[in-house]
């Protein structure tokens, strides 16, 4: 298990002094990068080897959102590897060691030369280690697509949204999707399934539907192919 401590900053909260959803996702994403860096699987070494971990899905359960100036612990653990896939949990704890956010994520190990999945070797798996997974209701990485959605205004991918892989950062898909639903929606669960990567100056077309207290947002390209599908419950 890998953890680091932090304190909730003013820049990370909304108008209610609660941590923004984007900040929650970024904390967990940063935790995975800190973990990899500290065990020697660095951004530079991955670039040299032409390998990368691509996120395929998120399932984030929010018990409560961290508050402004609260001291928190962010943690992650790998609980399994299967051929090309890695399975990783995340959590955020409060000062009393209570889990207030927990998440499941599924990643695919990619060969950037061929842009195809690459089998995970034993050495890589052992460096991450394998631990018992968190107690939560594990959903499928696949999200059922609605039949009818409302088309929204097009969005262009900007430079600030691009990460070290040259793609729109994983958190940004959630932020773009969240911007399409009412700002006062009380979100307890976020699910995201990633399909193809958006790049600089790509055009994203959001499609939105609200059914059975679930907001579903599809982010498509101009050819109607799916970048990602995000749900807020």
C-alpha positions as semicolon CSV with decimal commas, in nm:
position;residue;x (nm);y (nm);z (nm)
1;X;0,000;0,000;0,000
2;X;0,122;0,348;-0,083
3;X;0,000;0,663;0,096
4;X;0,076;1,031;0,124
5;X;-0,071;1,306;0,340
6;X;-0,213;1,641;0,237
7;X;-0,433;1,926;0,351
8;X;-0,731;2,044;0,149
9;X;-0,639;2,368;-0,025
10;X;-0,863;2,662;-0,110
11;X;-0,799;2,599;-0,480
12;X;-0,938;2,244;-0,443
13;X;-1,283;2,328;-0,307
14;X;-1,612;2,458;-0,445
15;X;-1,833;2,742;-0,320
16;X;-1,947;2,520;-0,031
17;X;-1,589;2,463;0,086
18;X;-1,611;2,097;-0,016
19;X;-1,350;1,929;-0,233
20;X;-1,441;1,944;-0,601
21;X;-1,492;1,619;-0,787
22;X;-1,202;1,711;-1,015
23;X;-0,975;1,749;-0,711
24;X;-1,079;1,408;-0,576
25;X;-0,990;1,244;-0,906
26;X;-0,663;1,436;-0,933
27;X;-0,557;1,333;-0,582
28;X;-0,604;0,966;-0,668
29;X;-0,434;1,003;-1,004
30;X;-0,140;1,182;-0,841
31;X;-0,120;0,906;-0,579
32;X;-0,076;0,640;-0,848
33;X;0,198;0,848;-1,012
34;X;0,378;0,905;-0,681
35;X;0,361;0,531;-0,617
36;X;0,505;0,444;-0,957
37;X;0,776;0,709;-0,928
38;X;0,886;0,588;-0,585
39;X;0,924;0,225;-0,696
40;X;1,132;0,328;-0,997
41;X;0,866;0,312;-1,269
42;X;0,905;0,675;-1,363
43;X;0,752;0,890;-1,634
44;X;1,093;0,910;-1,806
45;X;1,159;0,534;-1,786
46;X;0,816;0,456;-1,930
47;X;0,878;0,696;-2,218
48;X;1,213;0,533;-2,292
49;X;1,057;0,187;-2,291
50;X;0,764;0,310;-2,503
51;X;0,516;0,175;-2,249
52;X;0,222;0,335;-2,071
53;X;-0,064;0,251;-1,839
54;X;-0,396;0,354;-1,994
55;X;-0,695;0,390;-1,765
56;X;-0,999;0,197;-1,891
57;X;-1,246;0,263;-1,609
58;X;-1,315;0,441;-1,282
59;X;-1,566;0,361;-1,011
60;X;-1,548;0,625;-0,737
61;X;-1,765;0,605;-0,423
62;X;-1,796;0,926;-0,222
63;X;-1,902;0,877;0,140
64;X;-1,839;1,244;0,204
65;X;-1,626;1,504;0,036
66;X;-1,320;1,639;0,221
67;X;-1,362;1,990;0,359
68;X;-1,147;2,301;0,326
69;X;-0,826;2,281;0,535
70;X;-0,899;1,923;0,643
71;X;-0,597;1,696;0,686
72;X;-0,633;1,385;0,468
73;X;-0,443;1,072;0,369
74;X;-0,458;0,947;0,011
75;X;-0,370;0,587;-0,063
76;X;-0,356;0,327;-0,335
77;X;-0,292;-0,044;-0,369
78;X;-0,274;-0,293;-0,652
79;X;-0,489;-0,599;-0,597
80;X;-0,433;-0,796;-0,915
81;X;-0,279;-0,831;-1,260
82;X;-0,427;-1,032;-1,545
83;X;-0,244;-1,056;-1,879
84;X;-0,261;-0,692;-1,998
85;X;-0,473;-0,551;-1,714
86;X;-0,387;-0,405;-1,374
87;X;-0,643;-0,354;-1,097
88;X;-0,594;-0,075;-0,845
89;X;-0,791;0,063;-0,549
90;X;-0,772;0,414;-0,408
91;X;-0,896;0,577;-0,091
92;X;-0,902;0,908;0,093
93;X;-0,907;0,897;0,474
94;X;-0,981;1,166;0,731
95;X;-0,780;1,244;1,044
96;X;-0,963;0,969;1,235
97;X;-0,854;0,712;0,975
98;X;-1,206;0,679;0,834
99;X;-1,233;0,614;0,460
100;X;-1,439;0,897;0,313
101;X;-1,374;0,823;-0,056
102;X;-1,287;0,489;-0,216
103;X;-1,241;0,383;-0,573
104;X;-1,171;0,100;-0,810
105;X;-0,981;0,140;-1,134
106;X;-0,880;-0,086;-1,421
107;X;-0,574;-0,014;-1,634
108;X;-0,431;-0,167;-1,951
109;X;-0,055;-0,186;-2,013
110;X;0,019;-0,051;-2,360
111;X;0,307;-0,080;-2,605
112;X;0,331;0,268;-2,758
113;X;0,519;0,140;-3,063
114;X;0,233;-0,084;-3,172
115;X;-0,046;0,086;-2,972
116;X;-0,156;-0,257;-2,860
117;X;-0,186;-0,409;-2,511
118;X;0,142;-0,553;-2,379
119;X;0,157;-0,850;-2,143
120;X;0,254;-0,749;-1,790
121;X;0,575;-0,923;-1,682
122;X;0,620;-1,071;-1,335
123;X;0,889;-0,820;-1,238
124;X;0,657;-0,525;-1,300
125;X;0,373;-0,689;-1,107
126;X;0,603;-0,771;-0,814
127;X;0,729;-0,413;-0,792
128;X;0,374;-0,291;-0,741
129;X;0,285;-0,579;-0,511
130;X;-0,057;-0,734;-0,462
131;X;-0,278;-0,670;-0,159
132;X;-0,633;-0,741;-0,052
133;X;-0,883;-0,525;-0,237
134;X;-1,106;-0,274;-0,061
135;X;-1,452;-0,367;0,058
136;X;-1,690;-0,211;-0,195
137;X;-1,951;-0,313;-0,449
138;X;-1,749;-0,371;-0,767
139;X;-1,934;-0,273;-1,082
140;X;-1,849;-0,384;-1,436
141;X;-1,605;-0,162;-1,620
142;X;-1,863;-0,152;-1,899
143;X;-2,137;0,112;-1,873
144;X;-2,464;0,048;-2,050
145;X;-2,524;0,311;-2,315
146;X;-2,861;0,490;-2,320
147;X;-3,066;0,484;-2,639
148;X;-3,173;0,849;-2,642
149;X;-2,954;1,144;-2,541
150;X;-2,961;1,522;-2,577
151;X;-2,683;1,668;-2,791
152;X;-2,496;1,963;-2,639
153;X;-2,254;2,227;-2,771
154;X;-1,919;2,117;-2,909
155;X;-1,603;2,158;-2,697
156;X;-1,247;2,194;-2,828
157;X;-0,963;2,021;-2,640
158;X;-0,713;2,280;-2,514
159;X;-0,343;2,252;-2,432
160;X;-0,412;2,275;-2,056
161;X;-0,607;1,948;-2,077
162;X;-0,321;1,746;-2,230
163;X;-0,100;1,515;-2,020
164;X;0,246;1,361;-2,067
165;X;0,108;1,097;-2,305
166;X;-0,012;1,368;-2,544
167;X;-0,377;1,288;-2,468
168;X;-0,650;1,463;-2,274
169;X;-0,595;1,377;-1,908
170;X;-0,826;1,116;-1,756
171;X;-0,970;1,361;-1,504
172;X;-1,063;1,607;-1,777
173;X;-1,323;1,373;-1,928
174;X;-1,498;1,366;-1,591
175;X;-1,477;1,745;-1,558
176;X;-1,615;1,801;-1,908
177;X;-1,897;1,554;-1,840
178;X;-1,973;1,712;-1,502
179;X;-2,002;2,055;-1,664
180;X;-2,299;1,920;-1,865
181;X;-2,521;1,841;-1,563
182;X;-2,682;2,074;-1,305
183;X;-2,418;2,227;-1,076
184;X;-2,609;2,139;-0,759
185;X;-2,633;1,765;-0,837
186;X;-2,539;1,565;-0,526
187;X;-2,294;1,309;-0,659
188;X;-2,216;1,000;-0,452
189;X;-2,082;0,774;-0,728
190;X;-1,883;0,843;-1,043
191;X;-1,835;0,580;-1,309
192;X;-1,626;0,636;-1,620
193;X;-1,539;0,411;-1,911
194;X;-1,269;0,526;-2,151
195;X;-1,267;0,427;-2,519
196;X;-1,042;0,640;-2,741
197;X;-0,810;0,926;-2,645
198;X;-0,886;1,287;-2,725
199;X;-0,592;1,498;-2,842
200;X;-0,513;1,866;-2,874
201;X;-0,773;2,058;-3,080
202;X;-1,003;1,758;-3,110
203;X;-1,372;1,844;-3,095
204;X;-1,577;1,676;-2,822
205;X;-1,954;1,651;-2,861
206;X;-2,137;1,580;-2,532
207;X;-2,462;1,383;-2,528
208;X;-2,660;1,382;-2,203
209;X;-2,952;1,196;-2,047
210;X;-3,106;1,188;-1,697
211;X;-3,282;0,863;-1,611
212;X;-3,370;0,706;-1,274
213;X;-3,163;0,962;-1,079
214;X;-2,857;0,886;-1,294
215;X;-2,690;1,140;-1,521
216;X;-2,514;0,977;-1,816
217;X;-2,284;1,180;-2,038
218;X;-2,131;1,045;-2,357
219;X;-1,835;1,234;-2,500
220;X;-1,806;1,165;-2,872
221;X;-1,595;1,292;-3,161
222;X;-1,727;1,443;-3,483
223;X;-1,741;1,095;-3,639
224;X;-1,970;0,987;-3,352
225;X;-1,704;0,761;-3,199
226;X;-1,697;0,744;-2,821
227;X;-1,412;0,904;-2,626
228;X;-1,567;0,820;-2,290
229;X;-1,894;0,761;-2,111
230;X;-1,938;0,904;-1,761
231;X;-2,216;0,849;-1,508
232;X;-2,300;1,050;-1,197
233;X;-2,526;0,889;-0,938
